[in-house]
Amino acid sequence: MQFKMLIPLAFSASLSHATLPDASVQDWQLQQWQMRYWQPAVLLAGDGDPQVAIANLNEMVDLQRVITANSQFDHQTQQFVDDLWLSFESFDLKQFYGTLPDEVDGWR
């Protein structure tokens, strides 16, 4: 049991600021962050291949831009979208909450 506790301690000591230059620690931390948070998107969009994922995600973004730039909404829907963006841009959560269209028993 004590041996199991020494392994993480030894591993963390080998990656400490005292043993690696600051730039290396920052690079390592960035790589860990990227792996943790981007791995699901890379798996979904590129079957684990980052280059394929980037190309596929860029195509999806381009398609989304075409759709949104060329869509026309009726007046009520456009007003709703405009109000949503206004509340997002001003970080006004109360306004955002009031903008939501459905209310059931006082909840939206």
N, CA, C and O atoms as a Tinker XYZ file with bonds, in Angstrom:
   432  protein
     1  N      0.821000   -1.191000    0.000000    73     2
     2  CA     0.000000    0.000000    0.000000    64     1     3
     3  C      0.868000    1.258000    0.000000    63     2     4     5
     4  O      0.564000    2.218000   -0.709000    81     3
     5  N      1.923000    1.263000    0.773000    73     3     6
     6  CA     2.805000    2.424000    0.787000    64     5     7
     7  C      3.497000    2.591000   -0.561000    63     6     8     9
     8  O      3.748000    3.715000   -0.995000    81     7
     9  N      3.808000    1.472000   -1.229000    73     7    10
    10  CA     4.453000    1.538000   -2.523000    64     9    11
    11  C      3.550000    2.230000   -3.544000    63    10    12    13
    12  O      4.036000    3.021000   -4.353000    81    11
    13  N      2.245000    1.948000   -3.522000    73    11    14
    14  CA     1.310000    2.566000   -4.450000    64    13    15
    15  C      1.265000    4.079000   -4.264000    63    14    16    17
    16  O      1.078000    4.820000   -5.228000    81    15
    17  N      1.433000    4.528000   -3.048000    73    15    18
    18  CA     1.399000    5.960000   -2.772000    64    17    19
    19  C      2.676000    6.637000   -3.248000    63    18    20    21
    20  O      2.657000    7.831000   -3.546000    81    19
    21  N      3.784000    5.910000   -3.329000    73    19    22
    22  CA     5.048000    6.500000   -3.732000    64    21    23
    23  C      5.112000    6.750000   -5.243000    63    22    24    25
    24  O      5.806000    7.663000   -5.689000    81    23
    25  N      4.403000    5.956000   -6.018000    73    23    26
    26  CA     4.464000    6.111000   -7.474000    64    25    27
    27  C      3.941000    7.480000   -7.906000    63    26    28    29
    28  O      4.643000    8.176000   -8.639000    81    27
    29  N      2.730000    7.909000   -7.486000    73    27    30
    30  CA     2.283000    9.246000   -7.894000    64    29    31
    31  C      3.200000   10.342000   -7.350000    63    30    32    33
    32  O      3.428000   11.349000   -8.020000    81    31
    33  N      3.717000   10.152000   -6.160000    73    31    34
    34  CA     4.616000   11.143000   -5.585000    64    33    35
    35  C      5.879000   11.263000   -6.421000    63    34    36    37
    36  O      6.336000   12.372000   -6.695000    81    35
    37  N      6.444000   10.144000   -6.826000    73    35    38
    38  CA     7.648000   10.166000   -7.651000    64    37    39
    39  C      7.347000   10.760000   -9.025000    63    38    40    41
    40  O      8.156000   11.514000   -9.566000    81    39
    41  N      6.197000   10.428000   -9.587000    73    39    42
    42  CA     5.821000   10.961000  -10.888000    64    41    43
    43  C      5.643000   12.467000  -10.825000    63    42    44    45
    44  O      6.135000   13.186000  -11.694000    81    43
    45  N      4.945000   12.953000   -9.804000    73    43    46
    46  CA     4.733000   14.399000   -9.690000    64    45    47
    47  C      6.029000   15.130000   -9.415000    63    46    48    49
    48  O      6.212000   16.256000   -9.878000    81    47
    49  N      6.924000   14.519000   -8.679000    73    47    50
    50  CA     8.215000   15.145000   -8.414000    64    49    51
    51  C      9.028000   15.256000   -9.699000    63    50    52    53
    52  O      9.760000   16.228000   -9.887000    81    51
    53  N      8.905000   14.273000  -10.579000    73    51    54
    54  CA     9.664000   14.322000  -11.823000    64    53    55
    55  C      9.144000   15.396000  -12.755000    63    54    56    57
    56  O      9.863000   15.831000  -13.655000    81    55
    57  N      7.898000   15.837000  -12.559000    73    55    58
    58  CA     7.313000   16.871000  -13.413000    64    57    59
    59  C      7.209000   18.224000  -12.713000    63    58    60    61
    60  O      6.522000   19.125000  -13.194000    81    59
    61  N      7.870000   18.361000  -11.613000    73    59    62
    62  CA     7.743000   19.597000  -10.843000    64    61    63
    63  C      8.502000   20.737000  -11.518000    63    62    64    65
    64  O      9.312000   20.512000  -12.417000    81    63
    65  N      8.231000   21.938000  -11.080000    73    63    66
    66  CA     8.919000   23.115000  -11.604000    64    65    67
    67  C     10.410000   23.062000  -11.308000    63    66    68    69
    68  O     11.207000   23.677000  -12.016000    81    67
    69  N     10.780000   22.350000  -10.294000    73    67    70
    70  CA    12.189000   22.281000   -9.928000    64    69    71
    71  C     12.993000   21.437000  -10.915000    63    70    72    73
    72  O     14.200000   21.632000  -11.051000    81    71
    73  N     12.341000   20.507000  -11.600000    73    71    74
    74  CA    13.080000   19.617000  -12.486000    64    73    75
    75  C     12.901000   19.961000  -13.956000    63    74    76    77
    76  O     13.688000   19.507000  -14.786000    81    75
    77  N     11.879000   20.757000  -14.306000    73    75    78
    78  CA    11.654000   21.133000  -15.689000    64    77    79
    79  C     11.688000   22.653000  -15.809000    63    78    80    81
    80  O     11.238000   23.352000  -14.901000    81    79
    81  N     12.205000   23.162000  -16.894000    73    79    82
    82  CA    12.132000   24.614000  -17.099000    64    81    83
    83  C     10.679000   25.059000  -17.185000    63    82    84    85
    84  O      9.805000   24.270000  -17.546000    81    83
    85  N     10.420000   26.313000  -16.856000    73    83    86
    86  CA     9.047000   26.822000  -16.852000    64    85    87
    87  C      8.344000   26.618000  -18.189000    63    86    88    89
    88  O      7.167000   26.256000  -18.212000    81    87
    89  N      9.032000   26.839000  -19.291000    73    87    90
    90  CA     8.408000   26.684000  -20.600000    64    89    91
    91  C      7.976000   25.238000  -20.818000    63    90    92    93
    92  O      6.915000   24.992000  -21.394000    81    91
    93  N      8.771000   24.293000  -20.374000    73    91    94
    94  CA     8.422000   22.881000  -20.546000    64    93    95
    95  C      7.199000   22.523000  -19.713000    63    94    96    97
    96  O      6.336000   21.771000  -20.165000    81    95
    97  N      7.124000   23.054000  -18.511000    73    95    98
    98  CA     5.963000   22.796000  -17.653000    64    97    99
    99  C      4.718000   23.381000  -18.296000    63    98   100   101
   100  O      3.671000   22.735000  -18.328000    81    99
   101  N      4.825000   24.595000  -18.806000    73    99   102
   102  CA     3.670000   25.219000  -19.451000    64   101   103
   103  C      3.261000   24.455000  -20.699000    63   102   104   105
   104  O      2.070000   24.271000  -20.949000    81   103
   105  N      4.234000   24.007000  -21.487000    73   103   106
   106  CA     3.919000   23.209000  -22.679000    64   105   107
   107  C      3.224000   21.917000  -22.285000    63   106   108   109
   108  O      2.242000   21.515000  -22.909000    81   107
   109  N      3.737000   21.269000  -21.248000    73   107   110
   110  CA     3.137000   20.015000  -20.793000    64   109   111
   111  C      1.715000   20.248000  -20.310000    63   110   112   113
   112  O      0.814000   19.469000  -20.623000    81   111
   113  N      1.508000   21.329000  -19.540000    73   111   114
   114  CA     0.169000   21.633000  -19.041000    64   113   115
   115  C     -0.785000   21.941000  -20.197000    63   114   116   117
   116  O     -1.942000   21.523000  -20.167000    81   115
   117  N     -0.313000   22.666000  -21.214000    73   115   118
   118  CA    -1.136000   22.966000  -22.376000    64   117   119
   119  C     -1.506000   21.692000  -23.119000    63   118   120   121
   120  O     -2.652000   21.529000  -23.539000    81   119
   121  N     -0.552000   20.795000  -23.282000    73   119   122
   122  CA    -0.826000   19.529000  -23.958000    64   121   123
   123  C     -1.857000   18.709000  -23.183000    63   122   124   125
   124  O     -2.751000   18.105000  -23.778000    81   123
   125  N     -1.732000   18.689000  -21.856000    73   123   126
   126  CA    -2.694000   17.952000  -21.041000    64   125   127
   127  C     -4.083000   18.565000  -21.161000    63   126   128   129
   128  O     -5.080000   17.850000  -21.259000    81   127
   129  N     -4.141000   19.893000  -21.151000    73   127   130
   130  CA    -5.420000   20.582000  -21.290000    64   129   131
   131  C     -6.038000   20.267000  -22.647000    63   130   132   133
   132  O     -7.225000   19.954000  -22.737000    81   131
   133  N     -5.231000   20.351000  -23.698000    73   131   134
   134  CA    -5.735000   20.078000  -25.038000    64   133   135
   135  C     -6.240000   18.646000  -25.147000    63   134   136   137
   136  O     -7.301000   18.408000  -25.724000    81   135
   137  N     -5.499000   17.696000  -24.605000    73   135   138
   138  CA    -5.920000   16.302000  -24.678000    64   137   139
   139  C     -7.240000   16.097000  -23.942000    63   138   140   141
   140  O     -8.126000   15.398000  -24.433000    81   139
   141  N     -7.370000   16.704000  -22.765000    73   139   142
   142  CA    -8.572000   16.508000  -21.955000    64   141   143
   143  C     -9.805000   17.106000  -22.614000    63   142   144   145
   144  O    -10.850000   16.458000  -22.677000    81   143
   145  N     -9.695000   18.332000  -23.105000    73   143   146
   146  CA   -10.881000   19.038000  -23.559000    64   145   147
   147  C    -11.156000   18.911000  -25.057000    63   146   148   149
   148  O    -12.302000   19.067000  -25.479000    81   147
   149  N    -10.155000   18.637000  -25.854000    73   147   150
   150  CA   -10.377000   18.516000  -27.294000    64   149   151
   151  C    -10.511000   17.078000  -27.756000    63   150   152   153
   152  O    -10.969000   16.837000  -28.873000    81   151
   153  N    -10.128000   16.120000  -26.935000    73   151   154
   154  CA   -10.178000   14.722000  -27.352000    64   153   155
   155  C    -11.573000   14.277000  -27.784000    63   154   156   157
   156  O    -11.677000   13.586000  -28.798000    81   155
   157  N    -12.659000   14.630000  -27.077000    73   155   158
   158  CA   -13.986000   14.204000  -27.548000    64   157   159
   159  C    -14.323000   14.739000  -28.941000    63   158   160   161
   160  O    -14.876000   14.012000  -29.766000    81   159
   161  N    -13.994000   16.003000  -29.205000    73   159   162
   162  CA   -14.279000   16.570000  -30.524000    64   161   163
   163  C    -13.437000   15.898000  -31.600000    63   162   164   165
   164  O    -13.918000   15.650000  -32.706000    81   163
   165  N    -12.186000   15.604000  -31.280000    73   163   166
   166  CA   -11.303000   14.945000  -32.244000    64   165   167
   167  C    -11.801000   13.532000  -32.530000    63   166   168   169
   168  O    -11.764000   13.076000  -33.673000    81   167
   169  N    -12.265000   12.846000  -31.497000    73   167   170
   170  CA   -12.808000   11.498000  -31.711000    64   169   171
   171  C    -14.087000   11.541000  -32.536000    63   170   172   173
   172  O    -14.286000   10.709000  -33.421000    81   171
   173  N    -14.947000   12.501000  -32.253000    73   171   174
   174  CA   -16.224000   12.590000  -32.950000    64   173   175
   175  C    -16.057000   13.048000  -34.399000    63   174   176   177
   176  O    -16.623000   12.450000  -35.314000    81   175
   177  N    -15.285000   14.098000  -34.598000    73   175   178
   178  CA   -15.196000   14.700000  -35.932000    64   177   179
   179  C    -14.109000   14.093000  -36.806000    63   178   180   181
   180  O    -14.172000   14.192000  -38.031000    81   179
   181  N    -13.107000   13.464000  -36.185000    73   179   182
   182  CA   -12.003000   12.973000  -36.993000    64   181   183
   183  C    -11.603000   11.549000  -36.719000    63   182   184   185
   184  O    -10.548000   11.101000  -37.169000    81   183
   185  N    -12.429000   10.826000  -35.984000    73   183   186
   186  CA   -12.123000    9.432000  -35.649000    64   185   187
   187  C    -10.744000    9.309000  -35.014000    63   186   188   189
   188  O    -10.019000    8.342000  -35.249000    81   187
   189  N    -10.389000   10.320000  -34.193000    73   187   190
   190  CA    -9.128000   10.297000  -33.467000    64   189   191
   191  C     -7.982000   10.991000  -34.173000    63   190   192   193
   192  O     -6.926000   11.191000  -33.573000    81   191
   193  N     -8.158000   11.365000  -35.431000    73   191   194
   194  CA    -7.098000   12.040000  -36.192000    64   193   195
   195  C     -7.321000   13.549000  -36.107000    63   194   196   197
   196  O     -8.308000   14.054000  -36.644000    81   195
   197  N     -6.416000   14.282000  -35.437000    73   195   198
   198  CA    -6.618000   15.728000  -35.253000    64   197   199
   199  C     -6.728000   16.502000  -36.564000    63   198   200   201
   200  O     -7.532000   17.429000  -36.659000    81   199
   201  N     -5.944000   16.146000  -37.572000    73   199   202
   202  CA    -5.990000   16.874000  -38.845000    64   201   203
   203  C     -7.331000   16.672000  -39.550000    63   202   204   205
   204  O     -7.893000   17.615000  -40.107000    81   203
   205  N     -7.833000   15.458000  -39.524000    73   203   206
   206  CA    -9.143000   15.180000  -40.120000    64   205   207
   207  C    -10.232000   15.915000  -39.335000    63   206   208   209
   208  O    -11.159000   16.475000  -39.921000    81   207
   209  N    -10.112000   15.907000  -38.015000    73   207   210
   210  CA   -11.100000   16.588000  -37.174000    64   209   211
   211  C    -11.132000   18.077000  -37.472000    63   210   212   213
   212  O    -12.210000   18.661000  -37.580000    81   211
   213  N     -9.968000   18.700000  -37.607000    73   211   214
   214  CA    -9.908000   20.135000  -37.896000    64   213   215
   215  C    -10.572000   20.430000  -39.233000    63   214   216   217
   216  O    -11.352000   21.376000  -39.347000    81   215
   217  N    -10.266000   19.627000  -40.243000    73   215   218
   218  CA   -10.871000   19.837000  -41.562000    64   217   219
   219  C    -12.388000   19.665000  -41.493000    63   218   220   221
   220  O    -13.132000   20.476000  -42.044000    81   219
   221  N    -12.844000   18.618000  -40.822000    73   219   222
   222  CA   -14.286000   18.375000  -40.719000    64   221   223
   223  C    -14.989000   19.457000  -39.913000    63   222   224   225
   224  O    -16.078000   19.894000  -40.284000    81   223
   225  N    -14.377000   19.896000  -38.811000    73   223   226
   226  CA   -14.985000   20.953000  -37.996000    64   225   227
   227  C    -15.046000   22.266000  -38.766000    63   226   228   229
   228  O    -16.026000   23.003000  -38.660000    81   227
   229  N    -14.005000   22.563000  -39.541000    73   227   230
   230  CA   -14.030000   23.777000  -40.364000    64   229   231
   231  C    -15.144000   23.714000  -41.400000    63   230   232   233
   232  O    -15.809000   24.718000  -41.654000    81   231
   233  N    -15.354000   22.544000  -42.001000    73   231   234
   234  CA   -16.447000   22.395000  -42.959000    64   233   235
   235  C    -17.797000   22.600000  -42.286000    63   234   236   237
   236  O    -18.691000   23.221000  -42.860000    81   235
   237  N    -17.949000   22.080000  -41.069000    73   235   238
   238  CA   -19.213000   22.252000  -40.338000    64   237   239
   239  C    -19.461000   23.716000  -40.002000    63   238   240   241
   240  O    -20.586000   24.202000  -40.117000    81   239
   241  N    -18.413000   24.416000  -39.588000    73   239   242
   242  CA   -18.546000   25.843000  -39.275000    64   241   243
   243  C    -18.914000   26.624000  -40.528000    63   242   244   245
   244  O    -19.775000   27.503000  -40.485000    81   243
   245  N    -18.267000   26.306000  -41.641000    73   243   246
   246  CA   -18.593000   26.988000  -42.896000    64   245   247
   247  C    -20.048000   26.756000  -43.287000    63   246   248   249
   248  O    -20.740000   27.691000  -43.688000    81   247
   249  N    -20.511000   25.522000  -43.171000    73   247   250
   250  CA   -21.905000   25.203000  -43.485000    64   249   251
   251  C    -22.862000   25.961000  -42.568000    63   250   252   253
   252  O    -23.878000   26.491000  -43.016000    81   251
   253  N    -22.522000   26.005000  -41.274000    73   251   254
   254  CA   -23.365000   26.716000  -40.327000    64   253   255
   255  C    -23.431000   28.205000  -40.676000    63   254   256   257
   256  O    -24.495000   28.816000  -40.577000    81   255
   257  N    -22.312000   28.784000  -41.079000    73   255   258
   258  CA   -22.299000   30.199000  -41.457000    64   257   259
   259  C    -23.162000   30.450000  -42.689000    63   258   260   261
   260  O    -23.880000   31.448000  -42.750000    81   259
   261  N    -23.097000   29.557000  -43.663000    73   259   262
   262  CA   -23.926000   29.703000  -44.867000    64   261   263
   263  C    -25.406000   29.638000  -44.494000    63   262   264   265
   264  O    -26.212000   30.446000  -44.955000    81   263
   265  N    -25.744000   28.673000  -43.662000    73   263   266
   266  CA   -27.150000   28.507000  -43.271000    64   265   267
   267  C    -27.649000   29.725000  -42.510000    63   266   268   269
   268  O    -28.714000   30.257000  -42.824000    81   267
   269  N    -26.900000   30.169000  -41.524000    73   267   270
   270  CA   -27.376000   31.296000  -40.708000    64   269   271
   271  C    -27.355000   32.608000  -41.483000    63   270   272   273
   272  O    -28.219000   33.460000  -41.274000    81   271
   273  N    -26.381000   32.784000  -42.378000    73   271   274
   274  CA   -26.307000   34.030000  -43.141000    64   273   275
   275  C    -27.412000   34.120000  -44.186000    63   274   276   277
   276  O    -27.786000   35.219000  -44.594000    81   275
   277  N    -27.933000   32.987000  -44.620000    73   275   278
   278  CA   -28.928000   32.978000  -45.688000    64   277   279
   279  C    -30.320000   32.575000  -45.206000    63   278   280   281
   280  O    -31.201000   32.282000  -46.014000    81   279
   281  N    -30.510000   32.561000  -43.913000    73   279   282
   282  CA   -31.824000   32.216000  -43.358000    64   281   283
   283  C    -32.601000   33.490000  -43.063000    63   282   284   285
   284  O    -32.048000   34.493000  -42.612000    81   283
   285  N    -33.883000   33.420000  -43.326000    73   283   286
   286  CA   -34.754000   34.538000  -42.995000    64   285   287
   287  C    -35.822000   34.042000  -42.032000    63   286   288   289
   288  O    -36.454000   33.010000  -42.254000    81   287
   289  N    -36.006000   34.798000  -40.964000    73   287   290
   290  CA   -36.975000   34.421000  -39.949000    64   289   291
   291  C    -38.178000   35.356000  -40.027000    63   290   292   293
   292  O    -38.072000   36.486000  -40.503000    81   291
   293  N    -39.320000   34.868000  -39.553000    73   291   294
   294  CA   -40.472000   35.763000  -39.445000    64   293   295
   295  C    -40.163000   36.792000  -38.354000    63   294   296   297
   296  O    -39.220000   36.625000  -37.580000    81   295
   297  N    -40.953000   37.836000  -38.305000    73   295   298
   298  CA   -40.665000   38.962000  -37.408000    64   297   299
   299  C    -40.546000   38.521000  -35.946000    63   298   300   301
   300  O    -39.607000   38.915000  -35.253000    81   299
   301  N    -41.488000   37.711000  -35.481000    73   299   302
   302  CA   -41.480000   37.291000  -34.071000    64   301   303
   303  C    -40.221000   36.482000  -33.743000    63   302   304   305
   304  O    -39.609000   36.690000  -32.696000    81   303
   305  N    -39.838000   35.576000  -34.619000    73   303   306
   306  CA   -38.641000   34.767000  -34.383000    64   305   307
   307  C    -37.394000   35.640000  -34.424000    63   306   308   309
   308  O    -36.501000   35.481000  -33.591000    81   307
   309  N    -37.321000   36.569000  -35.392000    73   307   310
   310  CA   -36.162000   37.455000  -35.482000    64   309   311
   311  C    -36.043000   38.315000  -34.231000    63   310   312   313
   312  O    -34.935000   38.547000  -33.746000    81   311
   313  N    -37.172000   38.793000  -33.700000    73   311   314
   314  CA   -37.146000   39.587000  -32.468000    64   313   315
   315  C    -36.621000   38.752000  -31.308000    63   314   316   317
   316  O    -35.839000   39.240000  -30.491000    81   315
   317  N    -37.050000   37.490000  -31.234000    73   315   318
   318  CA   -36.583000   36.575000  -30.198000    64   317   319
   319  C    -35.070000   36.379000  -30.301000    63   318   320   321
   320  O    -34.368000   36.461000  -29.293000    81   319
   321  N    -34.567000   36.123000  -31.497000    73   319   322
   322  CA   -33.126000   35.924000  -31.701000    64   321   323
   323  C    -32.358000   37.188000  -31.336000    63   322   324   325
   324  O    -31.325000   37.112000  -30.671000    81   323
   325  N    -32.843000   38.335000  -31.758000    73   323   326
   326  CA   -32.180000   39.604000  -31.432000    64   325   327
   327  C    -32.139000   39.835000  -29.926000    63   326   328   329
   328  O    -31.118000   40.259000  -29.385000    81   327
   329  N    -33.254000   39.555000  -29.252000    73   327   330
   330  CA   -33.297000   39.730000  -27.793000    64   329   331
   331  C    -32.347000   38.763000  -27.091000    63   330   332   333
   332  O    -31.701000   39.123000  -26.107000    81   331
   333  N    -32.264000   37.537000  -27.599000    73   331   334
   334  CA   -31.325000   36.577000  -27.016000    64   333   335
   335  C    -29.892000   37.076000  -27.123000    63   334   336   337
   336  O    -29.152000   37.065000  -26.139000    81   335
   337  N    -29.497000   37.516000  -28.324000    73   335   338
   338  CA   -28.132000   38.003000  -28.511000    64   337   339
   339  C    -27.864000   39.219000  -27.638000    63   338   340   341
   340  O    -26.777000   39.355000  -27.076000    81   339
   341  N    -28.844000   40.098000  -27.521000    73   339   342
   342  CA   -28.669000   41.277000  -26.681000    64   341   343
   343  C    -28.434000   40.875000  -25.229000    63   342   344   345
   344  O    -27.570000   41.445000  -24.563000    81   343
   345  N    -29.188000   39.906000  -24.737000    73   343   346
   346  CA   -29.008000   39.464000  -23.351000    64   345   347
   347  C    -27.672000   38.740000  -23.173000    63   346   348   349
   348  O    -27.037000   38.865000  -22.126000    81   347
   349  N    -27.240000   37.982000  -24.188000    73   347   350
   350  CA   -25.931000   37.321000  -24.100000    64   349   351
   351  C    -24.805000   38.347000  -24.071000    63   350   352   353
   352  O    -23.890000   38.256000  -23.253000    81   351
   353  N    -24.883000   39.323000  -24.971000    73   351   354
   354  CA   -23.815000   40.311000  -25.089000    64   353   355
   355  C    -23.692000   41.175000  -23.845000    63   354   356   357
   356  O    -22.593000   41.607000  -23.495000    81   355
   357  N    -24.812000   41.432000  -23.173000    73   355   358
   358  CA   -24.778000   42.267000  -21.973000    64   357   359
   359  C    -24.692000   41.445000  -20.689000    63   358   360   361
   360  O    -24.702000   42.007000  -19.594000    81   359
   361  N    -24.609000   40.116000  -20.815000    73   359   362
   362  CA   -24.560000   39.199000  -19.674000    64   361   363
   363  C    -25.745000   39.416000  -18.736000    63   362   364   365
   364  O    -25.619000   39.282000  -17.519000    81   363
   365  N    -26.886000   39.751000  -19.312000    73   363   366
   366  CA   -28.094000   40.021000  -18.536000    64   365   367
   367  C    -28.926000   38.733000  -18.472000    63   366   368   369
   368  O    -29.775000   38.489000  -19.330000    81   367
   369  N    -28.673000   37.926000  -17.460000    73   367   370
   370  CA   -29.359000   36.642000  -17.346000    64   369   371
   371  C    -30.844000   36.801000  -17.051000    63   370   372   373
   372  O    -31.655000   35.972000  -17.462000    81   371
   373  N    -31.198000   37.859000  -16.343000    73   371   374
   374  CA   -32.613000   38.094000  -16.064000    64   373   375
   375  C    -33.361000   38.376000  -17.373000    63   374   376   377
   376  O    -34.464000   37.872000  -17.583000    81   375
   377  N    -32.757000   39.177000  -18.243000    73   375   378
   378  CA   -33.369000   39.458000  -19.541000    64   377   379
   379  C    -33.422000   38.183000  -20.376000    63   378   380   381
   380  O    -34.423000   37.921000  -21.043000    81   379
   381  N    -32.349000   37.386000  -20.345000    73   379   382
   382  CA   -32.324000   36.122000  -21.079000    64   381   383
   383  C    -33.448000   35.213000  -20.603000    63   382   384   385
   384  O    -34.175000   34.639000  -21.414000    81   383
   385  N    -33.587000   35.084000  -19.296000    73   383   386
   386  CA   -34.631000   34.234000  -18.721000    64   385   387
   387  C    -36.007000   34.698000  -19.159000    63   386   388   389
   388  O    -36.870000   33.882000  -19.486000    81   387
   389  N    -36.213000   36.012000  -19.165000    73   387   390
   390  CA   -37.498000   36.556000  -19.576000    64   389   391
   391  C    -37.764000   36.387000  -21.062000    63   390   392   393
   392  O    -38.917000   36.405000  -21.492000    81   391
   393  N    -36.714000   36.223000  -21.848000    73   391   394
   394  CA   -36.853000   36.054000  -23.292000    64   393   395
   395  C    -37.306000   34.655000  -23.669000    63   394   396   397
   396  O    -37.922000   34.467000  -24.718000    81   395
   397  N    -37.012000   33.677000  -22.836000    73   395   398
   398  CA   -37.368000   32.289000  -23.153000    64   397   399
   399  C    -38.877000   32.170000  -23.332000    63   398   400   401
   400  O    -39.642000   32.705000  -22.530000    81   399
   401  N    -39.306000   31.475000  -24.371000    73   399   402
   402  CA   -40.715000   31.534000  -24.759000    64   401   403
   403  C    -41.675000   30.683000  -23.936000    63   402   404   405
   404  O    -42.838000   31.058000  -23.786000    81   403
   405  N    -41.234000   29.571000  -23.408000    73   403   406
   406  CA   -42.160000   28.662000  -22.742000    64   405   407
   407  C    -42.133000   28.855000  -21.235000    63   406   408   409
   408  O    -41.070000   28.964000  -20.623000    81   407
   409  N    -43.323000   28.897000  -20.651000    73   407   410
   410  CA   -43.440000   29.004000  -19.205000    64   409   411
   411  C    -44.478000   27.986000  -18.745000    63   410   412   413
   412  O    -45.610000   27.959000  -19.230000    81   411
   413  N    -44.059000   27.143000  -17.789000    73   411   414
   414  CA   -44.952000   26.134000  -17.232000    64   413   415
   415  C    -44.868000   26.246000  -15.721000    63   414   416   417
   416  O    -43.810000   26.024000  -15.132000    81   415
   417  N    -45.987000   26.592000  -15.095000    73   415   418
   418  CA   -46.034000   26.743000  -13.631000    64   417   419
   419  C    -44.945000   27.684000  -13.113000    63   418   420   421
   420  O    -44.341000   27.421000  -12.073000    81   419
   421  N    -44.698000   28.760000  -13.825000    73   419   422
   422  CA   -43.711000   29.740000  -13.383000    64   421   423
   423  C    -42.278000   29.414000  -13.754000    63   422   424   425
   424  O    -41.375000   30.193000  -13.449000    81   423
   425  N    -42.048000   28.295000  -14.397000    73   423   426
   426  CA   -40.687000   27.894000  -14.806000    64   425   427
   427  C    -40.551000   27.987000  -16.319000    63   426   428   429
   428  O    -41.498000   27.723000  -17.060000    81   427
   429  N    -39.377000   28.360000  -16.757000    73   427   430
   430  CA   -39.126000   28.442000  -18.206000    64   429   431
   431  C    -38.137000   27.374000  -18.597000    63   430   432
   432  O    -37.782000   27.260000  -19.770000    81   431
